[in-house]
Amino acid sequence: MEQAYAQLNGGYANIDNGGQCDAVWELITGESASSENVQGPFSQDTDEEIADLILDAWNGQKSIMIGTLESAANLPGNHAYSVMDVHAPAGVVTSIEVYNPWGERKVLSLDHFNENISRIYIGDRP
């Protein structure tokens, strides 16, 4: 998706590190997307609220993308991932499987997920 977005905008130099997932999602799919800061000075979310946000979006058949912190542990910093699965036995999120567009899938514990993401993007599916 990033490559298509770059082509639409005249190259990678014009999209500021790949662009924001919500803007890319809306442009490529024509569907709406929203985003929420979950780390940093503008976030008021608790770990439980972040888990609920992810689970509600997953159960609502939404597409979920995340952005990692610049200082993410064991993940590329300032990078986008797609959420591929949410593991929630008995309705409680325990881990989240993410896909890196470079071809890597990882299952992250909820704690690792919460400690390393900066933003969550939720998009309507086309």
Buried (B, 14 or more C-beta within 10 A) or exposed (E): BBEEBBEBBEEBEEBEEBBBBBBBBBBBBEEEBBBBBBBEEEBEBEBEEBBBBBBEBBEEEBBBBBBBBEEBEEBEEEBBBBBEEBBBEEEEBBBBBBBBEEEEEBBBEBEBBBBBBBBBBBBBEE
